[in-house]
Amino acid sequence: MSEFKAVINDPRDGKTYQTVISGHHANSLIGRKIGDEFDGIFVGLPGYKLMISGGSDKSGVPMRVEIPGTARKKILISKSTGFHPKKKGQRRKKVIRGNTISAELSQVNMKITAFGSKDLALLTNNEEKK
């Protein structure tokens, strides 16, 4: 069985909410790609529509849109996802994961594209600390 930590971004107020997805809901996300839109019922948000925007595996290796599949690949990259250079024009070979969700991922980043009727904070059981 797969288990992911879902990081859900709310574009209205700029807050993020975290939930754990496990069981058959996590298995339904396997095989989807970055940019795919799906119903929020899979992460416990009925009525919401979510879009996958990225993720990372247990080692912290980020996903990229340009790399097909689920495998890790070593590519030469400049300033973008997965590498932030210290000098202008610097490039480096980095390990990057493909754009498809697999069981090796530990975190999946999502953003809300359509809102439901209930409040997001109530559905995710996140309470702000004062």
The first five atom37 places (N, CA, C, CB, O) and aatype in JSON, in Angstrom:
{
  "aatype": [12, 15, 6, 13, 11, 0, 19, 9, 2, 3, 14, 1, 3, 7, 11, 16, 18, 5, 16, 19, 9, 15, 7, 8, 8, 0, 2, 15, 10, 9, 7, 1, 11, 9, 7, 3, 6, 13, 3, 7, 9, 13, 19, 7, 10, 14, 7, 18, 11, 10, 12, 9, 15, 7, 7, 15, 3, 11, 15, 7, 19, 14, 12, 1, 19, 6, 9, 14, 7, 16, 0, 1, 11, 11, 9, 10, 9, 15, 11, 15, 16, 7, 13, 8, 14, 11, 11, 11, 7, 5, 1, 1, 11, 11, 19, 9, 1, 7, 2, 16, 9, 15, 0, 6, 10, 15, 5, 19, 2, 12, 11, 9, 16, 0, 13, 7, 15, 11, 3, 10, 0, 10, 10, 16, 2, 2, 6, 6, 11, 11],
  "atom_mask": [
    [1, 1, 1, 1, 1],
    [1, 1, 1, 1, 1],
    [1, 1, 1, 1, 1],
    [1, 1, 1, 1, 1],
    [1, 1, 1, 1, 1],
    [1, 1, 1, 1, 1],
    [1, 1, 1, 1, 1],
    [1, 1, 1, 1, 1],
    [1, 1, 1, 1, 1],
    [1, 1, 1, 1, 1],
    [1, 1, 1, 1, 1],
    [1, 1, 1, 1, 1],
    [1, 1, 1, 1, 1],
    [1, 1, 1, 0, 1],
    [1, 1, 1, 1, 1],
    [1, 1, 1, 1, 1],
    [1, 1, 1, 1, 1],
    [1, 1, 1, 1, 1],
    [1, 1, 1, 1, 1],
    [1, 1, 1, 1, 1],
    [1, 1, 1, 1, 1],
    [1, 1, 1, 1, 1],
    [1, 1, 1, 0, 1],
    [1, 1, 1, 1, 1],
    [1, 1, 1, 1, 1],
    [1, 1, 1, 1, 1],
    [1, 1, 1, 1, 1],
    [1, 1, 1, 1, 1],
    [1, 1, 1, 1, 1],
    [1, 1, 1, 1, 1],
    [1, 1, 1, 0, 1],
    [1, 1, 1, 1, 1],
    [1, 1, 1, 1, 1],
    [1, 1, 1, 1, 1],
    [1, 1, 1, 0, 1],
    [1, 1, 1, 1, 1],
    [1, 1, 1, 1, 1],
    [1, 1, 1, 1, 1],
    [1, 1, 1, 1, 1],
    [1, 1, 1, 0, 1],
    [1, 1, 1, 1, 1],
    [1, 1, 1, 1, 1],
    [1, 1, 1, 1, 1],
    [1, 1, 1, 0, 1],
    [1, 1, 1, 1, 1],
    [1, 1, 1, 1, 1],
    [1, 1, 1, 0, 1],
    [1, 1, 1, 1, 1],
    [1, 1, 1, 1, 1],
    [1, 1, 1, 1, 1],
    [1, 1, 1, 1, 1],
    [1, 1, 1, 1, 1],
    [1, 1, 1, 1, 1],
    [1, 1, 1, 0, 1],
    [1, 1, 1, 0, 1],
    [1, 1, 1, 1, 1],
    [1, 1, 1, 1, 1],
    [1, 1, 1, 1, 1],
    [1, 1, 1, 1, 1],
    [1, 1, 1, 0, 1],
    [1, 1, 1, 1, 1],
    [1, 1, 1, 1, 1],
    [1, 1, 1, 1, 1],
    [1, 1, 1, 1, 1],
    [1, 1, 1, 1, 1],
    [1, 1, 1, 1, 1],
    [1, 1, 1, 1, 1],
    [1, 1, 1, 1, 1],
    [1, 1, 1, 0, 1],
    [1, 1, 1, 1, 1],
    [1, 1, 1, 1, 1],
    [1, 1, 1, 1, 1],
    [1, 1, 1, 1, 1],
    [1, 1, 1, 1, 1],
    [1, 1, 1, 1, 1],
    [1, 1, 1, 1, 1],
    [1, 1, 1, 1, 1],
    [1, 1, 1, 1, 1],
    [1, 1, 1, 1, 1],
    [1, 1, 1, 1, 1],
    [1, 1, 1, 1, 1],
    [1, 1, 1, 0, 1],
    [1, 1, 1, 1, 1],
    [1, 1, 1, 1, 1],
    [1, 1, 1, 1, 1],
    [1, 1, 1, 1, 1],
    [1, 1, 1, 1, 1],
    [1, 1, 1, 1, 1],
    [1, 1, 1, 0, 1],
    [1, 1, 1, 1, 1],
    [1, 1, 1, 1, 1],
    [1, 1, 1, 1, 1],
    [1, 1, 1, 1, 1],
    [1, 1, 1, 1, 1],
    [1, 1, 1, 1, 1],
    [1, 1, 1, 1, 1],
    [1, 1, 1, 1, 1],
    [1, 1, 1, 0, 1],
    [1, 1, 1, 1, 1],
    [1, 1, 1, 1, 1],
    [1, 1, 1, 1, 1],
    [1, 1, 1, 1, 1],
    [1, 1, 1, 1, 1],
    [1, 1, 1, 1, 1],
    [1, 1, 1, 1, 1],
    [1, 1, 1, 1, 1],
    [1, 1, 1, 1, 1],
    [1, 1, 1, 1, 1],
    [1, 1, 1, 1, 1],
    [1, 1, 1, 1, 1],
    [1, 1, 1, 1, 1],
    [1, 1, 1, 1, 1],
    [1, 1, 1, 1, 1],
    [1, 1, 1, 1, 1],
    [1, 1, 1, 1, 1],
    [1, 1, 1, 0, 1],
    [1, 1, 1, 1, 1],
    [1, 1, 1, 1, 1],
    [1, 1, 1, 1, 1],
    [1, 1, 1, 1, 1],
    [1, 1, 1, 1, 1],
    [1, 1, 1, 1, 1],
    [1, 1, 1, 1, 1],
    [1, 1, 1, 1, 1],
    [1, 1, 1, 1, 1],
    [1, 1, 1, 1, 1],
    [1, 1, 1, 1, 1],
    [1, 1, 1, 1, 1],
    [1, 1, 1, 1, 1],
    [1, 1, 1, 1, 1]
  ],
  "atom_positions": [
    [[0.82, -1.18, 0.0], [0.0, 0.0, 0.0], [0.87, 1.25, 0.0], [-0.94, 0.0, 1.2], [1.89, 1.31, 0.68]],
    [[0.46, 2.22, -0.75], [1.18, 3.48, -0.85], [0.66, 4.47, 0.19], [1.05, 4.08, -2.26], [-0.47, 4.37, 0.66]],
    [[1.52, 5.41, 0.54], [1.12, 6.47, 1.45], [1.87, 7.73, 1.04], [1.4, 6.09, 2.94], [3.09, 7.71, 0.9]],
    [[1.13, 8.82, 0.85], [1.71, 10.1, 0.46], [1.33, 11.16, 1.48], [1.23, 10.5, -0.95], [0.32, 11.06, 2.17]],
    [[2.17, 12.19, 1.56], [1.8, 13.39, 2.27], [1.35, 14.37, 1.19], [3.0, 13.97, 3.14], [2.12, 14.72, 0.3]],
    [[0.12, 14.81, 1.26], [-0.42, 15.75, 0.28], [-0.28, 17.17, 0.82], [-1.91, 15.42, -0.04], [-0.75, 17.47, 1.91]],
    [[0.37, 18.03, 0.05], [0.5, 19.43, 0.39], [-0.41, 20.19, -0.57], [2.02, 19.93, 0.29], [-0.13, 20.28, -1.77]],
    [[-1.51, 20.74, -0.04], [-2.55, 21.36, -0.86], [-2.46, 22.87, -0.71], [-3.96, 20.84, -0.45], [-2.53, 23.4, 0.39]],
    [[-2.31, 23.56, -1.84], [-2.19, 25.01, -1.86], [-3.55, 25.63, -2.15], [-1.15, 25.47, -2.91], [-4.25, 25.22, -3.08]],
    [[-3.92, 26.61, -1.34], [-5.15, 27.37, -1.54], [-4.77, 28.71, -2.17], [-5.94, 27.57, -0.18], [-4.23, 29.56, -1.47]],
    [[-5.03, 28.92, -3.47], [-4.6, 30.15, -4.12], [-5.36, 31.4, -3.67], [-4.74, 30.0, -5.6], [-4.9, 32.52, -3.9]],
    [[-6.52, 31.24, -3.02], [-7.28, 32.41, -2.57], [-6.57, 33.14, -1.44], [-8.66, 31.99, -2.12], [-6.47, 34.36, -1.46]],
    [[-6.09, 32.39, -0.44], [-5.45, 33.05, 0.69], [-3.97, 32.74, 0.81], [-6.14, 32.66, 1.94], [-3.31, 33.27, 1.71]],
    [[-3.41, 31.9, -0.07], [-1.98, 31.62, -0.07], [-1.53, 30.63, 0.99], [0.0, 0.0, 0.0], [-0.33, 30.44, 1.18]],
    [[-2.45, 29.99, 1.68], [-2.1, 29.02, 2.72], [-1.97, 27.63, 2.12], [-3.14, 29.03, 3.85], [-2.54, 27.33, 1.07]],
    [[-1.21, 26.78, 2.81], [-1.1, 25.39, 2.41], [-1.59, 24.5, 3.55], [0.36, 25.03, 2.03], [-1.44, 24.83, 4.72]],
    [[-2.17, 23.39, 3.17], [-2.69, 22.44, 4.13], [-2.1, 21.08, 3.82], [-4.24, 22.4, 4.1], [-1.93, 20.72, 2.66]],
    [[-1.78, 20.32, 4.88], [-1.19, 19.0, 4.7], [-2.12, 17.93, 5.21], [0.16, 18.91, 5.4], [-2.72, 18.06, 6.28]],
    [[-2.24, 16.87, 4.44], [-2.99, 15.7, 4.84], [-2.2, 14.47, 4.4], [-4.44, 15.7, 4.24], [-1.33, 14.55, 3.54]],
    [[-2.51, 13.35, 5.0], [-1.88, 12.08, 4.63], [-2.89, 11.28, 3.82], [-1.4, 11.28, 5.88], [-4.04, 11.11, 4.23]],
    [[-2.44, 10.8, 2.66], [-3.28, 9.98, 1.79], [-2.75, 8.56, 1.87], [-3.3, 10.52, 0.32], [-1.57, 8.33, 1.63]],
    [[-3.62, 7.61, 2.18], [-3.18, 6.22, 2.24], [-4.3, 5.31, 1.74], [-2.78, 5.83, 3.68], [-5.42, 5.76, 1.51]],
    [[-3.97, 4.06, 1.57], [-4.96, 3.07, 1.14], [-5.33, 3.2, -0.32], [0.0, 0.0, 0.0], [-4.49, 3.52, -1.16]],
    [[-6.6, 2.95, -0.61], [-7.05, 2.95, -2.0], [-7.06, 4.35, -2.6], [-8.43, 2.35, -2.1], [-6.99, 4.49, -3.83]],
    [[-7.15, 5.39, -1.78], [-7.08, 6.76, -2.31], [-5.68, 7.04, -2.86], [-7.44, 7.78, -1.22], [-5.55, 7.68, -3.9]],
    [[-4.64, 6.58, -2.17], [-3.27, 6.77, -2.65], [-3.03, 5.96, -3.92], [-2.25, 6.37, -1.57], [-2.36, 6.42, -4.84]],
    [[-3.57, 4.76, -3.97], [-3.4, 3.92, -5.16], [-4.09, 4.52, -6.38], [-3.93, 2.52, -4.91], [-3.67, 4.28, -7.51]],
    [[-5.15, 5.3, -6.17], [-5.85, 5.91, -7.3], [-5.04, 7.06, -7.91], [-7.21, 6.42, -6.87], [-5.28, 7.44, -9.05]],
    [[-4.07, 7.62, -7.16], [-3.23, 8.69, -7.68], [-2.03, 8.17, -8.46], [-2.75, 9.56, -6.55], [-1.45, 8.91, -9.25]],
    [[-1.65, 6.92, -8.24], [-0.49, 6.36, -8.93], [-0.76, 6.3, -10.43], [-0.14, 4.95, -8.38], [-1.81, 5.83, -10.87]],
    [[0.19, 6.79, -11.2], [0.06, 6.82, -12.65], [-0.36, 8.17, -13.2], [0.0, 0.0, 0.0], [-0.27, 8.41, -14.41]],
    [[-0.82, 9.06, -12.34], [-1.18, 10.41, -12.79], [0.08, 11.25, -12.95], [-2.16, 11.09, -11.8], [1.1, 10.98, -12.32]],
    [[0.0, 12.28, -13.79], [1.15, 13.11, -14.11], [0.98, 14.53, -13.57], [1.39, 13.15, -15.61], [-0.12, 14.94, -13.19]],
    [[2.08, 15.27, -13.56], [2.02, 16.68, -13.17], [1.14, 17.41, -14.18], [3.46, 17.31, -13.11], [1.32, 17.26, -15.39]],
    [[0.2, 18.19, -13.68], [-0.74, 18.92, -14.53], [-2.09, 18.24, -14.66], [0.0, 0.0, 0.0], [-3.03, 18.86, -15.16]],
    [[-2.22, 16.99, -14.21], [-3.5, 16.29, -14.26], [-4.43, 16.85, -13.2], [-3.31, 14.77, -14.06], [-4.01, 17.17, -12.08]],
    [[-5.7, 16.96, -13.56], [-6.71, 17.44, -12.64], [-7.57, 16.26, -12.21], [-7.57, 18.55, -13.28], [-7.89, 15.39, -13.01]],
    [[-7.95, 16.24, -10.92], [-8.76, 15.14, -10.42], [-9.7, 15.64, -9.34], [-7.87, 14.0, -9.88], [-9.56, 16.76, -8.84]],
    [[-10.65, 14.8, -8.98], [-11.65, 15.15, -7.98], [-11.02, 15.1, -6.58], [-12.86, 14.2, -8.07], [-10.19, 14.23, -6.31]],
    [[-11.41, 15.99, -5.72], [-10.84, 16.09, -4.39], [-11.28, 15.01, -3.42], [0.0, 0.0, 0.0], [-10.77, 14.96, -2.3]],
    [[-12.19, 14.15, -3.82], [-12.65, 13.09, -2.94], [-11.5, 12.13, -2.6], [-13.8, 12.32, -3.59], [-11.54, 11.47, -1.56]],
    [[-10.48, 12.05, -3.47], [-9.35, 11.15, -3.22], [-8.47, 11.63, -2.07], [-8.5, 11.02, -4.49], [-7.74, 10.82, -1.48]],
    [[-8.52, 12.91, -1.73], [-7.74, 13.43, -0.61], [-8.64, 13.91, 0.52], [-6.84, 14.56, -1.08], [-8.17, 14.62, 1.42]],
    [[-9.9, 13.55, 0.49], [-10.82, 13.91, 1.57], [-11.41, 15.29, 1.42], [0.0, 0.0, 0.0], [-11.84, 15.88, 2.42]],
    [[-11.46, 15.83, 0.21], [-12.04, 17.15, -0.04], [-13.16, 17.04, -1.07], [-10.96, 18.15, -0.52], [-12.96, 17.39, -2.23]],
    [[-14.34, 16.56, -0.67], [-15.42, 16.42, -1.64], [-15.89, 17.78, -2.16], [-16.6, 15.67, -1.01], [-16.04, 18.73, -1.4]],
    [[-16.11, 17.84, -3.46], [-16.56, 19.09, -4.09], [-15.42, 19.92, -4.65], [0.0, 0.0, 0.0], [-15.66, 20.84, -5.43]],
    [[-14.2, 19.63, -4.28], [-13.03, 20.38, -4.76], [-12.43, 19.68, -5.98], [-11.97, 20.51, -3.64], [-12.56, 18.47, -6.14]],
    [[-11.78, 20.46, -6.81], [-10.98, 19.94, -7.93], [-9.54, 20.34, -7.66], [-11.49, 20.49, -9.34], [-9.26, 21.49, -7.31]],
    [[-8.62, 19.39, -7.81], [-7.21, 19.62, -7.53], [-6.36, 19.32, -8.77], [-6.74, 18.77, -6.34], [-6.73, 18.5, -9.6]],
    [[-5.22, 20.01, -8.86], [-4.28, 19.77, -9.94], [-2.92, 19.42, -9.32], [-4.17, 21.0, -10.89], [-2.49, 20.09, -8.38]],
    [[-2.27, 18.4, -9.83], [-0.96, 17.99, -9.34], [0.08, 18.98, -9.86], [-0.61, 16.53, -9.77], [0.16, 19.22, -11.07]],
    [[0.88, 19.56, -8.95], [1.86, 20.55, -9.36], [3.3, 20.1, -9.1], [1.6, 21.85, -8.65], [4.23, 20.82, -9.46]],
    [[3.5, 18.95, -8.49], [4.84, 18.46, -8.26], [4.89, 17.47, -7.13], [0.0, 0.0, 0.0], [3.86, 16.92, -6.71]],
    [[6.1, 17.25, -6.62], [6.27, 16.33, -5.52], [7.74, 15.98, -5.34], [0.0, 0.0, 0.0], [8.6, 16.5, -6.05]],
    [[8.0, 15.11, -4.39], [9.37, 14.65, -4.16], [9.33, 13.26, -3.54], [10.14, 15.64, -3.26], [8.32, 12.85, -2.96]],
    [[10.45, 12.54, -3.67], [10.51, 11.2, -3.11], [11.1, 11.23, -1.7], [11.34, 10.28, -4.0], [11.32, 12.3, -1.14]],
    [[11.35, 10.06, -1.14], [11.81, 9.99, 0.25], [13.18, 10.61, 0.46], [11.84, 8.57, 0.71], [13.52, 10.97, 1.59]],
    [[13.99, 10.74, -0.61], [15.31, 11.35, -0.51], [15.28, 12.85, -0.77], [16.26, 10.69, -1.49], [16.3, 13.52, -0.63]],
    [[14.13, 13.39, -1.13], [14.0, 14.81, -1.41], [14.24, 15.18, -2.85], [0.0, 0.0, 0.0], [14.35, 16.36, -3.18]],
    [[14.32, 14.2, -3.74], [14.55, 14.46, -5.16], [13.24, 14.98, -5.76], [15.04, 13.17, -5.91], [12.22, 14.29, -5.69]],
    [[13.25, 16.18, -6.37], [12.0, 16.76, -6.88], [11.58, 16.17, -8.22], [12.16, 18.26, -7.02], [12.39, 15.62, -8.97]],
    [[10.29, 16.3, -8.51], [9.73, 15.9, -9.8], [9.85, 17.06, -10.78], [8.24, 15.45, -9.66], [9.87, 18.22, -10.37]],
    [[9.95, 16.74, -12.08], [9.96, 17.76, -13.12], [9.02, 17.37, -14.24], [11.38, 17.98, -13.66], [8.83, 16.19, -14.53]],
    [[8.43, 18.38, -14.86], [7.45, 18.16, -15.92], [8.09, 17.56, -17.17], [6.75, 19.47, -16.27], [7.47, 16.74, -17.85]],
    [[9.32, 17.96, -17.48], [9.96, 17.58, -18.74], [10.41, 16.13, -18.8], [11.12, 18.46, -18.98], [10.59, 15.6, -19.9]],
    [[10.59, 15.47, -17.66], [11.1, 14.11, -17.62], [9.92, 13.14, -17.61], [12.02, 13.88, -16.37], [9.15, 13.13, -16.65]],
    [[9.77, 12.31, -18.67], [8.65, 11.37, -18.69], [8.91, 10.17, -17.79], [8.39, 10.89, -20.11], [10.06, 9.79, -17.56]],
    [[7.85, 9.57, -17.28], [7.96, 8.36, -16.49], [8.14, 8.6, -15.01], [0.0, 0.0, 0.0], [7.93, 9.71, -14.51]],
    [[8.53, 7.53, -14.3], [8.65, 7.59, -12.85], [10.1, 7.5, -12.38], [7.85, 6.48, -12.22], [10.37, 7.67, -11.2]],
    [[11.02, 7.23, -13.29], [12.41, 6.96, -12.9], [13.17, 8.22, -12.53], [13.13, 6.25, -14.03], [12.76, 9.34, -12.85]],
    [[14.3, 8.02, -11.83], [15.22, 9.11, -11.54], [16.21, 9.19, -12.69], [15.96, 8.89, -10.17], [16.68, 8.17, -13.2]],
    [[16.53, 10.41, -13.09], [17.5, 10.62, -14.16], [18.44, 11.75, -13.77], [16.79, 10.94, -15.51], [18.06, 12.66, -13.03]],
    [[19.66, 11.68, -14.26], [20.64, 12.71, -13.99], [20.71, 13.59, -15.23], [22.05, 12.11, -13.63], [21.12, 13.13, -16.3]],
    [[20.3, 14.85, -15.09], [20.27, 15.76, -16.24], [21.06, 17.03, -15.94], [18.81, 16.11, -16.62], [21.26, 17.39, -14.78]],
    [[21.5, 17.69, -17.0], [22.2, 18.96, -16.87], [21.15, 20.07, -16.86], [23.23, 19.16, -18.04], [20.42, 20.25, -17.83]],
    [[21.09, 20.83, -15.76], [20.08, 21.87, -15.64], [20.71, 23.19, -15.22], [18.99, 21.47, -14.64], [21.76, 23.22, -14.58]],
    [[20.05, 24.26, -15.59], [20.41, 25.59, -15.12], [19.34, 26.01, -14.13], [20.54, 26.62, -16.31], [18.65, 25.15, -13.57]],
    [[19.17, 27.28, -13.89], [18.24, 27.77, -12.87], [16.8, 27.34, -13.17], [18.32, 29.29, -12.76], [16.21, 27.78, -14.16]],
    [[16.26, 26.49, -12.33], [14.87, 26.06, -12.42], [14.58, 25.09, -11.27], [14.58, 25.38, -13.8], [15.31, 25.07, -10.29]],
    [[13.52, 24.31, -11.4], [13.13, 23.37, -10.36], [14.25, 22.38, -10.09], [11.85, 22.63, -10.74], [14.7, 21.68, -11.0]],
    [[14.69, 22.31, -8.87], [15.71, 21.35, -8.48], [17.12, 21.9, -8.4], [0.0, 0.0, 0.0], [18.01, 21.2, -7.91]],
    [[17.36, 23.14, -8.86], [18.7, 23.72, -8.8], [18.61, 25.23, -8.78], [19.55, 23.25, -9.98], [17.96, 25.84, -9.63]],
    [[19.27, 25.83, -7.8], [19.33, 27.28, -7.66], [20.8, 27.68, -7.63], [18.57, 27.77, -6.37], [21.45, 27.55, -6.6]],
    [[21.35, 28.16, -8.76], [22.79, 28.41, -8.87], [23.26, 29.59, -8.01], [23.17, 28.66, -10.31], [22.5, 30.51, -7.71]],
    [[24.53, 29.52, -7.63], [25.15, 30.6, -6.87], [25.68, 31.69, -7.79], [26.29, 30.05, -6.0], [25.7, 32.86, -7.42]],
    [[26.11, 31.3, -9.01], [26.65, 32.25, -9.98], [25.76, 32.29, -11.21], [28.1, 31.87, -10.37], [25.05, 31.34, -11.51]],
    [[25.81, 33.4, -11.92], [25.01, 33.57, -13.13], [25.53, 32.64, -14.22], [25.04, 35.05, -13.6], [26.73, 32.58, -14.48]],
    [[24.63, 31.92, -14.86], [24.99, 31.02, -15.95], [25.49, 29.66, -15.52], [0.0, 0.0, 0.0], [25.85, 28.84, -16.37]],
    [[25.51, 29.39, -14.24], [26.0, 28.11, -13.74], [25.03, 26.99, -14.07], [26.24, 28.18, -12.23], [23.81, 27.15, -13.96]],
    [[25.58, 25.84, -14.48], [24.78, 24.65, -14.74], [25.37, 23.49, -13.96], [24.72, 24.34, -16.26], [26.55, 23.5, -13.61]],
    [[24.57, 22.49, -13.71], [25.04, 21.35, -12.94], [24.22, 20.11, -13.29], [24.97, 21.64, -11.44], [23.04, 20.21, -13.63]],
    [[24.85, 18.95, -13.2], [24.12, 17.69, -13.36], [23.46, 17.36, -12.03], [25.07, 16.54, -13.83], [24.13, 17.27, -11.0]],
    [[22.17, 17.17, -12.04], [21.4, 16.87, -10.84], [20.49, 15.67, -11.1], [20.58, 18.1, -10.39], [20.09, 15.41, -12.23]],
    [[20.18, 14.97, -10.04], [19.23, 13.86, -10.12], [17.83, 14.43, -9.98], [19.52, 12.76, -9.03], [17.53, 15.16, -9.03]],
    [[16.97, 14.08, -10.94], [15.6, 14.58, -10.98], [14.67, 13.38, -11.2], [15.41, 15.66, -12.11], [15.05, 12.43, -11.89]],
    [[13.49, 13.43, -10.63], [12.5, 12.36, -10.82], [11.53, 12.74, -11.93], [11.74, 12.07, -9.51], [11.29, 13.92, -12.16]],
    [[10.97, 11.75, -12.59], [10.03, 11.96, -13.69], [8.71, 12.56, -13.24], [0.0, 0.0, 0.0], [8.49, 12.78, -12.05]],
    [[7.83, 12.84, -14.21], [6.6, 13.58, -13.95], [5.4, 12.72, -13.55], [6.24, 14.37, -15.14], [4.3, 13.25, -13.4]],
    [[5.58, 11.41, -13.38], [4.48, 10.51, -13.07], [4.57, 10.06, -11.62], [4.5, 9.3, -14.01], [5.65, 9.74, -11.12]],
    [[3.43, 10.04, -10.95], [3.39, 9.63, -9.54], [3.56, 8.12, -9.46], [2.06, 10.06, -8.86], [2.92, 7.36, -10.18]],
    [[4.46, 7.7, -8.55], [4.69, 6.28, -8.31], [4.7, 6.02, -6.81], [6.04, 5.82, -8.96], [4.53, 6.95, -6.01]],
    [[4.88, 4.78, -6.42], [4.86, 4.4, -5.01], [6.09, 4.9, -4.27], [4.76, 2.89, -4.87], [6.09, 4.94, -3.04]],
    [[7.17, 5.29, -4.98], [8.39, 5.77, -4.34], [8.27, 7.2, -3.8], [9.54, 5.69, -5.31], [9.11, 7.62, -3.01]],
    [[7.25, 7.93, -4.21], [7.1, 9.32, -3.76], [6.64, 9.36, -2.32], [6.1, 10.07, -4.66], [5.91, 8.49, -1.85]],
    [[7.08, 10.4, -1.62], [6.61, 10.58, -0.25], [5.74, 11.82, -0.11], [7.81, 10.68, 0.7], [4.95, 11.92, 0.82]],
    [[5.88, 12.78, -1.04], [5.11, 14.02, -0.98], [4.58, 14.36, -2.35], [5.95, 15.18, -0.42], [5.3, 14.27, -3.35]],
    [[3.32, 14.75, -2.41], [2.7, 15.18, -3.65], [2.14, 16.59, -3.43], [1.57, 14.19, -4.12], [1.35, 16.8, -2.51]],
    [[2.55, 17.53, -4.26], [2.08, 18.91, -4.16], [0.88, 19.09, -5.08], [3.2, 19.91, -4.51], [0.9, 18.63, -6.22]],
    [[-0.15, 19.77, -4.58], [-1.37, 19.99, -5.35], [-1.84, 21.42, -5.15], [-2.48, 18.99, -4.95], [-1.52, 22.06, -4.15]],
    [[-2.61, 21.91, -6.12], [-3.25, 23.21, -5.92], [-4.71, 23.09, -6.31], [-2.54, 24.32, -6.74], [-5.09, 22.3, -7.17]],
    [[-5.53, 23.9, -5.66], [-6.98, 23.86, -5.87], [-7.31, 24.65, -7.12], [-7.74, 24.43, -4.63], [-6.86, 25.78, -7.29]],
    [[-8.12, 24.04, -8.01], [-8.57, 24.73, -9.21], [-10.06, 25.08, -9.13], [-8.3, 23.88, -10.43], [-10.49, 26.06, -9.73]],
    [[-10.84, 24.29, -8.41], [-12.26, 24.58, -8.21], [-12.6, 24.31, -6.75], [-13.16, 23.71, -9.17], [-12.24, 23.28, -6.2]],
    [[-13.3, 25.24, -6.13], [-13.59, 25.18, -4.72], [-14.93, 24.51, -4.46], [-13.56, 26.56, -4.11], [-15.86, 24.62, -5.26]],
    [[-15.01, 23.81, -3.33], [-16.25, 23.17, -2.9], [-17.05, 24.08, -1.99], [0.0, 0.0, 0.0], [-16.71, 25.26, -1.81]],
    [[-18.1, 23.54, -1.43], [-18.99, 24.36, -0.6], [-18.49, 24.48, 0.84], [-20.39, 23.76, -0.61], [-18.78, 25.48, 1.5]],
    [[-17.76, 23.5, 1.34], [-17.29, 23.54, 2.73], [-15.93, 24.22, 2.82], [-17.22, 22.13, 3.32], [-15.19, 24.27, 1.84]],
    [[-15.61, 24.73, 4.0], [-14.33, 25.4, 4.24], [-13.19, 24.39, 4.26], [-14.37, 26.19, 5.56], [-13.32, 23.3, 4.82]],
    [[-12.09, 24.76, 3.64], [-10.94, 23.86, 3.51], [-10.29, 23.56, 4.86], [-9.91, 24.46, 2.57], [-9.86, 22.43, 5.09]],
    [[-10.21, 24.54, 5.74], [-9.58, 24.34, 7.05], [-10.36, 23.32, 7.89], [-9.48, 25.67, 7.8], [-9.76, 22.57, 8.66]],
    [[-11.66, 23.31, 7.75], [-12.47, 22.35, 8.51], [-12.3, 20.93, 7.97], [-13.94, 22.75, 8.46], [-12.3, 19.97, 8.74]],
    [[-12.16, 20.8, 6.65], [-12.04, 19.48, 6.04], [-10.67, 18.85, 6.3], [-12.28, 19.58, 4.55], [-10.57, 17.62, 6.4]],
    [[-9.63, 19.65, 6.41], [-8.29, 19.1, 6.63], [-7.91, 19.0, 8.09], [-7.28, 19.94, 5.92], [-6.85, 18.47, 8.41]],
    [[-8.75, 19.48, 8.98], [-8.53, 19.44, 10.44], [-7.25, 20.16, 10.84], [-8.47, 17.98, 10.92], [-6.57, 19.75, 11.78]],
    [[-6.93, 21.23, 10.15], [-5.78, 22.06, 10.53], [-6.27, 23.21, 11.39], [-5.02, 22.59, 9.27], [-7.14, 23.97, 10.99]],
    [[-5.7, 23.31, 12.57], [-6.06, 24.41, 13.45], [-4.84, 25.31, 13.6], [-6.56, 23.9, 14.84], [-3.73, 24.83, 13.85]],
    [[-5.05, 26.6, 13.46], [-3.94, 27.52, 13.56], [-3.53, 27.67, 15.03], [-4.31, 28.9, 12.95], [-4.37, 27.75, 15.92]],
    [[-2.21, 27.7, 15.26], [-1.7, 27.88, 16.61], [-1.49, 29.36, 16.86], [-0.38, 27.1, 16.83], [-1.0, 30.09, 16.0]],
    [[-1.86, 29.8, 18.07], [-1.72, 31.23, 18.41], [-0.51, 31.43, 19.26], [-2.97, 31.76, 19.12], [-0.22, 32.56, 19.66]]
  ]
}
